[in-house]
Amino acid sequence: MEKEKFDALAEKIKTTLENVRPYLQADGGDISLVDITEDLTVKVKLLGACGCCPHSIQTLKLGVEQFLKKEIPEVKEVVSV
């Protein structure tokens, strides 16, 4: 993928994660962007209450990942690191 397109998608991913953040913070959690790979796998770290919650995988896959994929269809997946 050309650098300009990747950079534009990376910026859109960062902005979209900022839009998700208030929902996680409302439950005592947060999210931090760790990395975006060349194949558009988004690596994040769930923080606070979300980091130790037994439902964090559901939050990640059914919440964050679906929202990102809806806004940015090029995103392959979201993983917790």
Chimera marker file (.cmm) of the C-alpha trace (Angstrom):
<marker_set name="trace">
<marker id="1" x="0.000" y="0.000" z="0.000" r="1" g="1" b="0" radius="0.5"/>
<marker id="2" x="1.339" y="3.421" z="-0.848" r="1" g="1" b="0" radius="0.5"/>
<marker id="3" x="2.527" y="5.502" z="2.080" r="1" g="1" b="0" radius="0.5"/>
<marker id="4" x="0.081" y="8.367" z="1.524" r="1" g="1" b="0" radius="0.5"/>
<marker id="5" x="-2.923" y="6.037" z="1.540" r="1" g="1" b="0" radius="0.5"/>
<marker id="6" x="-1.636" y="4.173" z="4.607" r="1" g="1" b="0" radius="0.5"/>
<marker id="7" x="-1.010" y="7.447" z="6.460" r="1" g="1" b="0" radius="0.5"/>
<marker id="8" x="-4.519" y="8.690" z="5.630" r="1" g="1" b="0" radius="0.5"/>
<marker id="9" x="-6.081" y="5.424" z="6.845" r="1" g="1" b="0" radius="0.5"/>
<marker id="10" x="-3.931" y="5.476" z="9.993" r="1" g="1" b="0" radius="0.5"/>
<marker id="11" x="-5.145" y="8.984" z="10.791" r="1" g="1" b="0" radius="0.5"/>
<marker id="12" x="-8.758" y="7.934" z="10.229" r="1" g="1" b="0" radius="0.5"/>
<marker id="13" x="-8.234" y="4.929" z="12.546" r="1" g="1" b="0" radius="0.5"/>
<marker id="14" x="-6.831" y="7.216" z="15.268" r="1" g="1" b="0" radius="0.5"/>
<marker id="15" x="-9.796" y="9.575" z="14.931" r="1" g="1" b="0" radius="0.5"/>
<marker id="16" x="-12.291" y="6.709" z="15.013" r="1" g="1" b="0" radius="0.5"/>
<marker id="17" x="-10.691" y="5.274" z="18.155" r="1" g="1" b="0" radius="0.5"/>
<marker id="18" x="-11.025" y="8.706" z="19.766" r="1" g="1" b="0" radius="0.5"/>
<marker id="19" x="-14.757" y="8.505" z="19.027" r="1" g="1" b="0" radius="0.5"/>
<marker id="20" x="-14.952" y="5.094" z="20.760" r="1" g="1" b="0" radius="0.5"/>
<marker id="21" x="-12.962" y="6.219" z="23.817" r="1" g="1" b="0" radius="0.5"/>
<marker id="22" x="-15.822" y="8.022" z="25.663" r="1" g="1" b="0" radius="0.5"/>
<marker id="23" x="-17.940" y="4.843" z="25.682" r="1" g="1" b="0" radius="0.5"/>
<marker id="24" x="-15.131" y="2.866" z="27.284" r="1" g="1" b="0" radius="0.5"/>
<marker id="25" x="-14.342" y="5.663" z="29.731" r="1" g="1" b="0" radius="0.5"/>
<marker id="26" x="-17.986" y="5.745" z="30.830" r="1" g="1" b="0" radius="0.5"/>
<marker id="27" x="-17.458" y="2.218" z="32.198" r="1" g="1" b="0" radius="0.5"/>
<marker id="28" x="-14.108" y="3.010" z="33.832" r="1" g="1" b="0" radius="0.5"/>
<marker id="29" x="-11.969" y="1.784" z="30.949" r="1" g="1" b="0" radius="0.5"/>
<marker id="30" x="-9.952" y="3.219" z="28.123" r="1" g="1" b="0" radius="0.5"/>
<marker id="31" x="-8.113" y="2.206" z="24.970" r="1" g="1" b="0" radius="0.5"/>
<marker id="32" x="-4.637" y="2.938" z="23.677" r="1" g="1" b="0" radius="0.5"/>
<marker id="33" x="-3.468" y="2.506" z="20.093" r="1" g="1" b="0" radius="0.5"/>
<marker id="34" x="-0.275" y="0.448" z="20.021" r="1" g="1" b="0" radius="0.5"/>
<marker id="35" x="0.339" y="-0.154" z="16.311" r="1" g="1" b="0" radius="0.5"/>
<marker id="36" x="-1.216" y="-0.374" z="12.857" r="1" g="1" b="0" radius="0.5"/>
<marker id="37" x="0.361" y="-3.022" z="10.656" r="1" g="1" b="0" radius="0.5"/>
<marker id="38" x="0.802" y="-2.780" z="6.891" r="1" g="1" b="0" radius="0.5"/>
<marker id="39" x="-2.154" y="-5.161" z="6.382" r="1" g="1" b="0" radius="0.5"/>
<marker id="40" x="-4.285" y="-2.819" z="8.562" r="1" g="1" b="0" radius="0.5"/>
<marker id="41" x="-4.459" y="-4.967" z="11.661" r="1" g="1" b="0" radius="0.5"/>
<marker id="42" x="-5.030" y="-2.517" z="14.503" r="1" g="1" b="0" radius="0.5"/>
<marker id="43" x="-3.218" y="-3.387" z="17.738" r="1" g="1" b="0" radius="0.5"/>
<marker id="44" x="-4.656" y="-1.814" z="20.867" r="1" g="1" b="0" radius="0.5"/>
<marker id="45" x="-4.350" y="-2.100" z="24.603" r="1" g="1" b="0" radius="0.5"/>
<marker id="46" x="-7.463" y="-2.012" z="26.756" r="1" g="1" b="0" radius="0.5"/>
<marker id="47" x="-6.857" y="-0.055" z="29.955" r="1" g="1" b="0" radius="0.5"/>
<marker id="48" x="-8.528" y="0.474" z="33.304" r="1" g="1" b="0" radius="0.5"/>
<marker id="49" x="-11.643" y="-1.585" z="33.950" r="1" g="1" b="0" radius="0.5"/>
<marker id="50" x="-11.572" y="-2.822" z="30.353" r="1" g="1" b="0" radius="0.5"/>
<marker id="51" x="-8.083" y="-4.260" z="30.798" r="1" g="1" b="0" radius="0.5"/>
<marker id="52" x="-9.119" y="-6.751" z="33.466" r="1" g="1" b="0" radius="0.5"/>
<marker id="53" x="-12.786" y="-7.301" z="32.595" r="1" g="1" b="0" radius="0.5"/>
<marker id="54" x="-13.764" y="-10.874" z="31.719" r="1" g="1" b="0" radius="0.5"/>
<marker id="55" x="-15.814" y="-9.438" z="28.837" r="1" g="1" b="0" radius="0.5"/>
<marker id="56" x="-12.929" y="-7.466" z="27.325" r="1" g="1" b="0" radius="0.5"/>
<marker id="57" x="-12.673" y="-9.733" z="24.261" r="1" g="1" b="0" radius="0.5"/>
<marker id="58" x="-16.367" y="-9.148" z="23.539" r="1" g="1" b="0" radius="0.5"/>
<marker id="59" x="-15.871" y="-5.405" z="23.975" r="1" g="1" b="0" radius="0.5"/>
<marker id="60" x="-12.914" y="-5.533" z="21.634" r="1" g="1" b="0" radius="0.5"/>
<marker id="61" x="-14.435" y="-7.705" z="18.895" r="1" g="1" b="0" radius="0.5"/>
<marker id="62" x="-18.132" y="-6.800" z="19.081" r="1" g="1" b="0" radius="0.5"/>
<marker id="63" x="-17.632" y="-3.163" z="19.970" r="1" g="1" b="0" radius="0.5"/>
<marker id="64" x="-14.354" y="-1.634" z="18.875" r="1" g="1" b="0" radius="0.5"/>
<marker id="65" x="-13.610" y="-3.907" z="15.904" r="1" g="1" b="0" radius="0.5"/>
<marker id="66" x="-17.114" y="-3.741" z="14.432" r="1" g="1" b="0" radius="0.5"/>
<marker id="67" x="-17.209" y="0.042" z="14.820" r="1" g="1" b="0" radius="0.5"/>
<marker id="68" x="-13.803" y="0.453" z="13.161" r="1" g="1" b="0" radius="0.5"/>
<marker id="69" x="-14.693" y="-1.906" z="10.299" r="1" g="1" b="0" radius="0.5"/>
<marker id="70" x="-17.971" y="-0.071" z="9.737" r="1" g="1" b="0" radius="0.5"/>
<marker id="71" x="-16.185" y="3.281" z="9.523" r="1" g="1" b="0" radius="0.5"/>
<marker id="72" x="-13.070" y="1.961" z="7.747" r="1" g="1" b="0" radius="0.5"/>
<marker id="73" x="-13.799" y="-1.240" z="5.767" r="1" g="1" b="0" radius="0.5"/>
<marker id="74" x="-10.098" y="-1.655" z="4.960" r="1" g="1" b="0" radius="0.5"/>
<marker id="75" x="-9.358" y="-2.592" z="8.593" r="1" g="1" b="0" radius="0.5"/>
<marker id="76" x="-8.565" y="-6.316" z="8.722" r="1" g="1" b="0" radius="0.5"/>
<marker id="77" x="-9.018" y="-6.845" z="12.461" r="1" g="1" b="0" radius="0.5"/>
<marker id="78" x="-8.460" y="-5.370" z="15.896" r="1" g="1" b="0" radius="0.5"/>
<marker id="79" x="-6.323" y="-7.281" z="18.375" r="1" g="1" b="0" radius="0.5"/>
<marker id="80" x="-5.376" y="-6.706" z="21.984" r="1" g="1" b="0" radius="0.5"/>
<marker id="81" x="-1.687" y="-6.722" z="22.864" r="1" g="1" b="0" radius="0.5"/>
<link id1="1" id2="2" r="1" g="1" b="0" radius="0.2"/>
<link id1="2" id2="3" r="1" g="1" b="0" radius="0.2"/>
<link id1="3" id2="4" r="1" g="1" b="0" radius="0.2"/>
<link id1="4" id2="5" r="1" g="1" b="0" radius="0.2"/>
<link id1="5" id2="6" r="1" g="1" b="0" radius="0.2"/>
<link id1="6" id2="7" r="1" g="1" b="0" radius="0.2"/>
<link id1="7" id2="8" r="1" g="1" b="0" radius="0.2"/>
<link id1="8" id2="9" r="1" g="1" b="0" radius="0.2"/>
<link id1="9" id2="10" r="1" g="1" b="0" radius="0.2"/>
<link id1="10" id2="11" r="1" g="1" b="0" radius="0.2"/>
<link id1="11" id2="12" r="1" g="1" b="0" radius="0.2"/>
<link id1="12" id2="13" r="1" g="1" b="0" radius="0.2"/>
<link id1="13" id2="14" r="1" g="1" b="0" radius="0.2"/>
<link id1="14" id2="15" r="1" g="1" b="0" radius="0.2"/>
<link id1="15" id2="16" r="1" g="1" b="0" radius="0.2"/>
<link id1="16" id2="17" r="1" g="1" b="0" radius="0.2"/>
<link id1="17" id2="18" r="1" g="1" b="0" radius="0.2"/>
<link id1="18" id2="19" r="1" g="1" b="0" radius="0.2"/>
<link id1="19" id2="20" r="1" g="1" b="0" radius="0.2"/>
<link id1="20" id2="21" r="1" g="1" b="0" radius="0.2"/>
<link id1="21" id2="22" r="1" g="1" b="0" radius="0.2"/>
<link id1="22" id2="23" r="1" g="1" b="0" radius="0.2"/>
<link id1="23" id2="24" r="1" g="1" b="0" radius="0.2"/>
<link id1="24" id2="25" r="1" g="1" b="0" radius="0.2"/>
<link id1="25" id2="26" r="1" g="1" b="0" radius="0.2"/>
<link id1="26" id2="27" r="1" g="1" b="0" radius="0.2"/>
<link id1="27" id2="28" r="1" g="1" b="0" radius="0.2"/>
<link id1="28" id2="29" r="1" g="1" b="0" radius="0.2"/>
<link id1="29" id2="30" r="1" g="1" b="0" radius="0.2"/>
<link id1="30" id2="31" r="1" g="1" b="0" radius="0.2"/>
<link id1="31" id2="32" r="1" g="1" b="0" radius="0.2"/>
<link id1="32" id2="33" r="1" g="1" b="0" radius="0.2"/>
<link id1="33" id2="34" r="1" g="1" b="0" radius="0.2"/>
<link id1="34" id2="35" r="1" g="1" b="0" radius="0.2"/>
<link id1="35" id2="36" r="1" g="1" b="0" radius="0.2"/>
<link id1="36" id2="37" r="1" g="1" b="0" radius="0.2"/>
<link id1="37" id2="38" r="1" g="1" b="0" radius="0.2"/>
<link id1="38" id2="39" r="1" g="1" b="0" radius="0.2"/>
<link id1="39" id2="40" r="1" g="1" b="0" radius="0.2"/>
<link id1="40" id2="41" r="1" g="1" b="0" radius="0.2"/>
<link id1="41" id2="42" r="1" g="1" b="0" radius="0.2"/>
<link id1="42" id2="43" r="1" g="1" b="0" radius="0.2"/>
<link id1="43" id2="44" r="1" g="1" b="0" radius="0.2"/>
<link id1="44" id2="45" r="1" g="1" b="0" radius="0.2"/>
<link id1="45" id2="46" r="1" g="1" b="0" radius="0.2"/>
<link id1="46" id2="47" r="1" g="1" b="0" radius="0.2"/>
<link id1="47" id2="48" r="1" g="1" b="0" radius="0.2"/>
<link id1="48" id2="49" r="1" g="1" b="0" radius="0.2"/>
<link id1="49" id2="50" r="1" g="1" b="0" radius="0.2"/>
<link id1="50" id2="51" r="1" g="1" b="0" radius="0.2"/>
<link id1="51" id2="52" r="1" g="1" b="0" radius="0.2"/>
<link id1="52" id2="53" r="1" g="1" b="0" radius="0.2"/>
<link id1="53" id2="54" r="1" g="1" b="0" radius="0.2"/>
<link id1="54" id2="55" r="1" g="1" b="0" radius="0.2"/>
<link id1="55" id2="56" r="1" g="1" b="0" radius="0.2"/>
<link id1="56" id2="57" r="1" g="1" b="0" radius="0.2"/>
<link id1="57" id2="58" r="1" g="1" b="0" radius="0.2"/>
<link id1="58" id2="59" r="1" g="1" b="0" radius="0.2"/>
<link id1="59" id2="60" r="1" g="1" b="0" radius="0.2"/>
<link id1="60" id2="61" r="1" g="1" b="0" radius="0.2"/>
<link id1="61" id2="62" r="1" g="1" b="0" radius="0.2"/>
<link id1="62" id2="63" r="1" g="1" b="0" radius="0.2"/>
<link id1="63" id2="64" r="1" g="1" b="0" radius="0.2"/>
<link id1="64" id2="65" r="1" g="1" b="0" radius="0.2"/>
<link id1="65" id2="66" r="1" g="1" b="0" radius="0.2"/>
<link id1="66" id2="67" r="1" g="1" b="0" radius="0.2"/>
<link id1="67" id2="68" r="1" g="1" b="0" radius="0.2"/>
<link id1="68" id2="69" r="1" g="1" b="0" radius="0.2"/>
<link id1="69" id2="70" r="1" g="1" b="0" radius="0.2"/>
<link id1="70" id2="71" r="1" g="1" b="0" radius="0.2"/>
<link id1="71" id2="72" r="1" g="1" b="0" radius="0.2"/>
<link id1="72" id2="73" r="1" g="1" b="0" radius="0.2"/>
<link id1="73" id2="74" r="1" g="1" b="0" radius="0.2"/>
<link id1="74" id2="75" r="1" g="1" b="0" radius="0.2"/>
<link id1="75" id2="76" r="1" g="1" b="0" radius="0.2"/>
<link id1="76" id2="77" r="1" g="1" b="0" radius="0.2"/>
<link id1="77" id2="78" r="1" g="1" b="0" radius="0.2"/>
<link id1="78" id2="79" r="1" g="1" b="0" radius="0.2"/>
<link id1="79" id2="80" r="1" g="1" b="0" radius="0.2"/>
<link id1="80" id2="81" r="1" g="1" b="0" radius="0.2"/>
</marker_set>
